[in-house]
Amino acid sequence: MTNPDARILLVEDDRELCAMLSNFFTEHRMSLVAVHDGDEAARALRAPDFDLAILDVMLPKRSGLDLLVELRRHSECPVLILTARGDDVDRVRGLELGADDYLAKPFNPRELLARVRAILRRARAPSAPESVLVSGDLQLEPARRLVTAHGESLKLTSAELRLLEVLMRNPGRAVSRDQLCEDVLGRRLLPTDRSIDTHVSHIRGKLAQAGSAASIASVRGTGYQLVAG
C-alpha cells in the first residue's frame, strides 16, 4: 500500500486477531504494524513514525499500562487501550495514565476503526484562528498546543487539551457531557461511559498541582463548566 492515511502500531498477543485487523485496516488505507509482547512493543514505541498506538492491557512480559507510562515519558502519540469487557479499573487507570480513549474486548472491527479515525481527526484538526485563549490565570495556545496555569506549563494529553479548549471557548456556560464526548472524543456518549469524567478529574488534579485558581465545576444534570477563579 502506498501513502497510507495513517501508520498504526497494534500491541496484541492474539496473532489471529492481529492478522485479521491488519487486513481490515489495509482495506481502509491504514498501515497496521503488529507486535505481540511488552518488550517488543517497548522497542517499537521508541520509533517516532507512528500516528497512533493501540495497546492491549493484558500482554506477556509487561502490561499495556506499563507501556503507556513509558511512552508518555517521551511522546504524546495518541493511544487507544483495549480492555476486558467490564474491567472498569483498567479502563479508568488507562485514561488517568494518558490514553486518549478505550475499547472493550471483544469488539467489532468497524467500531475500532471508528474510534481510531476519531482520535486521528482530533489529533490532526487545524486550530481555530485565535492565537491565545485566556481565562483567569489559564492561557491556552491551540496552534502550539501549549497550556499554562498560574504561570506554570501544564503537560496535557491531546484529549485533555481538547477538553480544556472546549470549556475555555464556552465561558460562563456549562457544556453537557454528551457534547464534550462528541467534541473531545469524536463519538457519542454511552450510558456507562466515564471517559469524560476521568479526563476532567485528571485536568483538575493538574490545575490544583500548579496552584491555579481555575477549576472545572460539575453542573448537576448538565455537565461541566470552567470557573476562572
Protein Blocks (a to p, Z undefined) as FASTA:
>chain_A
ZZifbdcddddfblklmmmmmmmmmmnopacdddfbfklmmmmmmpckbfbdcddfbdgh
iafklmmmmmmmmpccdcdddddehilmlmmmmmmnopabdcdddddfklmmmmmmmmmm
mmmpccdfbfbdcehjbccdfknopaceehiacdddfklmmmmmmmmmmghiacdfklmm
mmmnopacdfklcklmmmmmmmmmmmmmnopabdcdddehilpcddeZZ
